């Protein structure tokens, strides 16, 4: 169950990262404004993927609970674009939709009969970029104005433009502008897209899942124990009947000497212990009283793989033996995986030509593979004599 859950989480992370490397279809608005004066010539809307027009998508509008297609309820279709005429009421939310039901984010567009409009991007702005807002009057000139964000005036007074540098999620909200003589512009919502943050979150989840996967014991049956290298410790189970004068010896067939741990009635006897296991093994203090002779091996590595034998001695004879196969698997570093995925994402995205977005326009009158290196099991008949 745990392995299935981890596999599912890994699958989800890979799908999320894959989705981030592929540009989603979005609505493109030209010019990139949310507000227009009534009587302006037109605006062009199109469905694009990474800047290229895509087929099979339709520009639609929702207004007053009604959804309309371009060319049927508003505007006209010209080649691969939807021409939006600004001489009539065109307020509403616009988006792209595919016949299968997929749709892009919505873009709000408003047409004003007032004296001022705010030039503000219609499309979402990426975090870290700069955006400059202008307040424009009907004759096309920009005017000094108060710029307002969520009802609060920005800065100490009126100015010719307002620039938001290194834009962040906290800059998302309603913007407008106003003057003492011309009144106020409509309000428009500036959207901020936190793509880099989403990538970071997914990568953090992926790293966490990979670490959890490393620490997951894949199987621990009666004779086989599998563990990933880097685990703090692994428990080799040995629960057998014991006697009043019993002693237990743990051996590893691939070690020279083969002694891993010895427990006598008087306590641990590590004089013949292989140096590779120094300070790495322990047993319960009451092991010879309870019959729980399990061995804890700390910091397992690939070279610890092999056959471990738990032998109980009594009256100079071997009373019972139990073999446990230990397989220590190596997992490729999750930081390397996540770093590789991040580099892939960064390389797959086109770097914009400019980080600053200016809303200044010229007025025109008229018309993630992990590697598991398993070590082969080597079983050898090794007889070690101990004096008790």
C-alpha positions as CSV (number, residue, x, y, z in Angstrom):
1,X,0.0,0.0,0.0
2,X,2.8,2.4,0.9
3,X,4.7,1.6,-2.3
4,X,1.6,2.2,-4.4
5,X,0.9,5.5,-2.6
6,X,4.5,6.7,-3.2
7,X,4.3,5.6,-6.9
8,X,1.1,7.6,-7.3
9,X,2.6,10.7,-5.7
10,X,5.6,10.5,-8.0
11,X,3.3,10.1,-11.0
12,X,1.4,13.2,-10.0
13,X,4.6,15.2,-9.6
14,X,5.9,14.1,-13.0
15,X,2.6,15.1,-14.6
16,X,2.6,18.5,-13.0
17,X,6.1,19.2,-14.1
18,X,5.3,17.9,-17.6
19,X,2.4,20.3,-17.7
20,X,4.6,23.2,-16.7
21,X,7.0,22.5,-19.6
22,X,4.2,22.8,-22.1
23,X,2.7,26.2,-22.8
24,X,-1.1,26.3,-22.2
25,X,-3.4,27.8,-24.8
26,X,-4.3,31.4,-23.9
27,X,-6.3,34.3,-25.3
28,X,-4.1,37.0,-26.9
29,X,-5.5,40.5,-27.1
30,X,-4.0,43.1,-29.4
31,X,-3.5,45.8,-28.3
32,X,-2.9,44.3,-24.8
33,X,-5.4,46.5,-23.0
34,X,-8.4,45.9,-20.8
35,X,-10.0,49.3,-21.3
36,X,-11.0,51.0,-24.6
37,X,-12.9,54.2,-25.5
38,X,-16.2,53.5,-27.4
39,X,-15.6,54.4,-31.0
40,X,-12.1,53.1,-31.1
41,X,-11.5,51.1,-34.3
42,X,-11.2,47.5,-33.1
43,X,-9.2,45.0,-31.1
44,X,-8.0,41.6,-32.3
45,X,-8.5,38.4,-30.2
46,X,-6.8,35.1,-31.0
47,X,-6.1,31.7,-29.3
48,X,-2.3,31.1,-29.1
49,X,0.1,28.6,-27.7
50,X,3.6,29.9,-27.0
51,X,2.8,32.9,-29.3
52,X,1.6,30.8,-32.2
53,X,-2.0,30.7,-33.3
54,X,-3.7,27.3,-32.8
55,X,-6.5,25.6,-34.7
56,X,-9.6,24.0,-33.2
57,X,-10.1,26.7,-30.6
58,X,-12.9,29.3,-30.6
59,X,-13.0,32.8,-29.0
60,X,-16.0,33.1,-26.7
61,X,-17.5,35.7,-24.4
62,X,-19.6,35.5,-21.3
63,X,-21.8,38.4,-20.3
64,X,-24.9,38.4,-18.1
65,X,-24.8,34.7,-17.8
66,X,-24.9,34.2,-21.6
67,X,-22.0,32.6,-23.5
68,X,-21.5,33.6,-27.1
69,X,-19.2,32.6,-30.0
70,X,-17.2,35.1,-32.0
71,X,-19.0,35.8,-35.2
72,X,-22.4,34.7,-33.8
73,X,-23.1,36.9,-30.8
74,X,-20.2,39.4,-31.2
75,X,-17.4,40.5,-33.5
76,X,-16.4,38.8,-36.7
77,X,-14.0,36.0,-37.6
78,X,-11.1,37.1,-39.8
79,X,-8.7,34.3,-40.7
80,X,-7.5,33.0,-37.3
81,X,-8.5,36.0,-35.3
82,X,-11.7,37.5,-33.8
83,X,-12.1,41.1,-34.6
84,X,-13.8,43.0,-31.8
85,X,-15.6,46.2,-32.9
86,X,-15.5,48.8,-30.2
87,X,-18.3,51.0,-31.5
88,X,-20.8,48.8,-29.7
89,X,-21.1,47.5,-26.2
90,X,-18.4,44.8,-25.9
91,X,-18.0,44.5,-22.1
92,X,-17.6,41.0,-20.9
93,X,-15.1,38.2,-20.1
94,X,-13.4,36.6,-23.1
95,X,-11.7,33.2,-23.4
96,X,-10.7,30.4,-25.8
97,X,-12.5,27.1,-25.8
98,X,-11.9,23.8,-27.5
99,X,-14.7,21.5,-28.7
100,X,-13.6,19.0,-26.0
101,X,-14.5,21.5,-23.3
102,X,-11.0,22.8,-22.5
103,X,-10.8,26.5,-22.0
104,X,-8.2,29.2,-21.3
105,X,-8.2,31.8,-18.6
106,X,-10.7,34.6,-19.0
107,X,-9.8,38.2,-19.9
108,X,-12.0,41.1,-19.0
109,X,-12.5,43.9,-21.5
110,X,-14.6,47.0,-21.0
111,X,-15.5,49.8,-23.4
112,X,-16.0,53.2,-21.8
113,X,-18.1,56.3,-22.7
114,X,-16.2,58.3,-20.0
115,X,-13.4,60.8,-20.3
116,X,-10.6,58.5,-19.0
117,X,-9.4,55.0,-19.4
118,X,-6.5,53.1,-17.6
119,X,-4.1,51.4,-19.9
120,X,-3.5,48.1,-18.0
121,X,-2.5,44.7,-19.4
122,X,-5.3,42.4,-20.4
123,X,-3.1,39.3,-20.1
124,X,-1.6,38.0,-16.8
125,X,1.8,39.4,-15.9
126,X,4.6,37.2,-14.7
127,X,6.2,37.7,-11.3
128,X,9.4,39.6,-11.5
129,X,8.5,41.7,-14.5
130,X,7.8,45.5,-14.6
131,X,4.5,47.0,-15.6
132,X,3.9,50.7,-16.4
133,X,0.3,52.1,-16.2
134,X,-1.0,55.2,-18.0
135,X,-4.1,57.3,-17.7
136,X,-5.4,58.3,-21.1
137,X,-8.1,60.7,-22.3
138,X,-10.2,60.5,-25.4
139,X,-7.9,62.6,-27.6
140,X,-5.2,60.0,-27.1
141,X,-3.0,62.1,-24.7
142,X,-1.9,60.8,-21.4
143,X,-2.7,62.9,-18.4
144,X,-1.2,63.3,-14.9
145,X,-3.5,61.4,-12.5
146,X,-3.9,59.7,-9.2
147,X,-3.4,55.9,-9.6
148,X,-5.5,53.8,-7.3
149,X,-5.0,50.2,-6.1
150,X,-7.8,48.5,-4.3
151,X,-9.3,51.8,-3.3
152,X,-6.0,53.4,-2.0
153,X,-4.1,56.1,-3.8
154,X,-0.6,55.0,-4.9
155,X,2.2,57.4,-4.0
156,X,2.0,60.9,-2.6
157,X,0.1,62.6,-5.5
158,X,-0.8,62.7,-9.1
159,X,1.8,61.6,-11.7
160,X,2.0,60.9,-15.5
161,X,2.5,57.2,-15.1
162,X,2.8,54.5,-12.4
163,X,5.4,51.7,-12.7
164,X,5.2,48.5,-10.7
165,X,8.7,47.1,-10.5
166,X,9.5,43.4,-9.8
167,X,5.8,42.6,-9.7
168,X,4.6,40.1,-7.1
169,X,1.4,38.3,-6.2
170,X,0.6,41.0,-3.7
171,X,0.4,43.5,-6.6
172,X,-2.6,41.7,-8.0
173,X,-5.9,43.6,-7.6
174,X,-8.2,46.3,-8.9
175,X,-6.5,49.4,-10.5
176,X,-8.0,52.7,-11.7
177,X,-6.9,56.3,-12.3
178,X,-8.6,59.7,-11.7
179,X,-8.1,63.4,-12.1
180,X,-9.6,66.4,-10.4
181,X,-11.3,67.6,-13.6
182,X,-12.0,64.5,-15.7
183,X,-13.2,62.1,-13.1
184,X,-12.2,58.4,-12.9
185,X,-11.6,55.6,-15.2
186,X,-13.2,52.2,-14.9
187,X,-11.6,49.7,-12.6
188,X,-9.7,46.7,-14.0
189,X,-8.2,43.7,-12.4
190,X,-4.5,43.1,-12.9
191,X,-3.6,39.4,-12.8
192,X,-0.2,38.1,-11.8
193,X,0.9,34.6,-12.8
194,X,3.3,33.0,-10.3
195,X,4.8,30.3,-12.6
196,X,8.2,30.1,-11.0
197,X,6.6,29.6,-7.6
198,X,4.5,26.8,-8.8
199,X,7.6,25.0,-10.2
200,X,9.4,25.4,-6.9
201,X,6.5,24.0,-5.0
202,X,6.2,21.0,-7.2
203,X,9.9,20.4,-7.1
204,X,9.8,20.5,-3.3
205,X,7.0,18.0,-3.2
206,X,9.0,15.8,-5.6
207,X,12.2,15.9,-3.5
208,X,10.1,15.1,-0.4
209,X,8.5,12.1,-2.1
210,X,11.8,10.8,-3.3
211,X,13.3,11.0,0.2
212,X,10.2,9.2,1.6
213,X,10.6,6.6,-1.2
214,X,14.3,6.1,-0.2
215,X,13.3,5.5,3.4
216,X,10.5,3.1,2.5
217,X,11.4,-0.6,3.2
218,X,10.2,-2.2,0.0
219,X,9.8,-5.7,1.6
220,X,10.5,-7.3,4.9
221,X,9.5,-11.0,4.7
222,X,10.7,-13.9,6.8
223,X,14.0,-14.4,4.8
224,X,14.4,-11.2,2.7
225,X,14.8,-7.6,3.7
226,X,15.2,-4.8,1.1
227,X,16.2,-1.3,2.1
228,X,17.5,1.8,0.3
229,X,21.0,3.0,0.9
230,X,20.9,6.1,3.2
231,X,18.4,4.6,5.6
232,X,19.3,5.4,9.2
233,X,19.1,1.7,10.1
234,X,17.6,-1.7,9.1
235,X,16.2,-4.4,11.4
236,X,17.1,-8.1,10.7
237,X,14.4,-10.1,12.4
238,X,15.3,-13.3,14.4
239,X,12.8,-14.5,16.9
240,X,13.4,-18.1,18.1
241,X,13.2,-20.1,21.3
242,X,16.1,-19.7,23.7
243,X,17.4,-21.5,26.8
244,X,18.9,-20.4,30.1
245,X,22.5,-20.8,28.8
246,X,21.9,-19.7,25.2
247,X,24.1,-17.4,23.2
248,X,23.5,-16.0,19.8
249,X,25.9,-15.3,16.9
250,X,25.2,-13.1,13.9
251,X,27.4,-13.8,10.8
252,X,27.6,-12.3,7.4
253,X,28.7,-14.7,4.6
254,X,30.5,-12.0,2.6
255,X,32.6,-10.6,5.5
256,X,36.1,-11.6,6.5
257,X,36.0,-12.3,9.4
258,X,32.3,-13.1,9.2
259,X,31.3,-12.2,12.7
260,X,28.8,-9.4,12.9
261,X,27.6,-9.5,16.5
262,X,27.8,-11.9,19.5
263,X,25.5,-11.9,22.6
264,X,26.4,-14.0,25.6
265,X,24.5,-14.3,28.9
266,X,27.0,-11.8,30.3
267,X,26.4,-9.3,27.5
268,X,27.9,-8.4,24.1
269,X,31.1,-10.0,23.0
270,X,32.6,-8.0,20.1
271,X,36.2,-9.2,20.3
272,X,35.9,-11.1,17.0
273,X,33.6,-8.6,15.3
274,X,34.5,-7.6,11.7
275,X,35.8,-4.0,11.7
276,X,33.3,-3.0,9.1
277,X,30.5,-3.4,11.7
278,X,32.2,-1.4,14.5
279,X,29.7,0.8,16.3
280,X,27.0,-0.2,13.7
281,X,25.2,-3.1,15.4
282,X,23.0,-3.5,18.4
283,X,20.5,-6.0,20.0
284,X,17.8,-5.7,22.6
285,X,19.1,-5.7,26.2
286,X,16.7,-8.6,27.0
287,X,17.2,-10.5,23.8
288,X,18.3,-13.8,25.5
289,X,15.4,-13.5,27.9
290,X,12.6,-12.8,25.4
291,X,13.9,-14.7,22.3
292,X,13.8,-11.5,20.2
293,X,17.4,-11.8,18.8
294,X,16.8,-9.3,16.0
295,X,19.9,-7.3,14.9
296,X,19.8,-3.5,14.2
297,X,22.3,-2.5,11.5
298,X,22.9,1.2,11.3
299,X,23.7,3.2,8.1
300,X,23.4,0.2,5.6
301,X,25.4,0.5,2.4
302,X,25.5,-1.5,-0.8
303,X,28.4,-3.6,0.5
304,X,26.3,-4.8,3.4
305,X,24.1,-6.8,1.0
306,X,24.3,-10.6,1.4
307,X,23.2,-13.4,3.7
308,X,23.1,-12.9,7.5
309,X,22.8,-15.9,9.8
310,X,21.3,-15.8,13.2
311,X,22.6,-18.9,15.2
312,X,21.5,-19.9,18.7
313,X,24.1,-22.0,20.7
314,X,23.3,-23.9,23.9
315,X,25.4,-26.6,25.6
316,X,28.0,-26.3,22.9
317,X,25.6,-27.1,20.1
318,X,23.8,-25.2,17.4
319,X,20.1,-25.2,18.5
320,X,18.7,-23.1,15.7
321,X,19.7,-21.2,12.6
322,X,17.9,-18.5,10.6
323,X,19.2,-17.0,7.3
324,X,18.1,-13.5,6.2
325,X,18.9,-12.0,2.8
326,X,19.7,-8.3,3.0
327,X,19.5,-6.3,-0.2
328,X,20.6,-2.7,0.0
329,X,19.5,-0.7,-3.0
330,X,21.0,2.5,-4.3
331,X,18.7,5.4,-5.3
332,X,19.9,8.2,-7.6
333,X,20.1,11.5,-5.7
334,X,16.7,13.2,-5.6
335,X,18.4,16.6,-5.7
336,X,20.0,15.6,-9.0
337,X,16.6,14.6,-10.4
338,X,14.9,17.8,-9.3
339,X,17.7,20.0,-10.5
340,X,17.6,18.2,-13.9
341,X,13.9,18.7,-14.2
342,X,14.2,22.4,-13.3
343,X,16.9,22.9,-15.9
344,X,14.7,21.1,-18.4
345,X,11.8,23.4,-17.6
346,X,13.9,26.6,-17.8
347,X,15.4,25.5,-21.1
348,X,12.0,24.7,-22.6
349,X,10.6,28.1,-21.9
350,X,11.4,30.9,-24.3
351,X,13.0,33.9,-22.5
352,X,11.0,37.1,-23.2
353,X,12.8,39.8,-25.1
354,X,12.0,42.4,-22.4
355,X,11.1,42.1,-18.8
356,X,9.3,45.4,-18.7
357,X,5.8,45.9,-20.1
358,X,4.9,49.4,-21.0
359,X,1.3,50.4,-21.8
360,X,2.3,53.4,-23.8
361,X,0.6,53.3,-27.2
362,X,0.3,55.7,-30.2
363,X,-3.3,56.9,-30.5
364,X,-4.9,56.4,-33.9
365,X,-8.2,58.1,-34.6
366,X,-11.0,56.6,-36.8
367,X,-11.4,52.9,-37.9
368,X,11.8,13.2,-13.9
369,X,14.5,8.4,-13.9
370,X,15.7,6.9,-10.9
371,X,18.4,4.1,-10.8
372,X,18.2,1.1,-8.6
373,X,21.5,-0.8,-8.6
374,X,20.9,-4.1,-7.0
375,X,23.8,-6.1,-5.8
376,X,23.8,-9.8,-6.6
377,X,23.2,-12.2,-3.7
378,X,26.2,-14.3,-2.9
379,X,25.6,-17.2,-0.6
380,X,28.6,-19.1,0.7
381,X,28.9,-21.8,3.3
382,X,31.0,-20.3,6.0
383,X,31.6,-22.1,9.2
384,X,32.8,-20.0,12.1
385,X,33.6,-21.5,15.5
386,X,33.1,-19.5,18.6
387,X,34.2,-20.5,22.1
388,X,31.5,-20.1,24.8
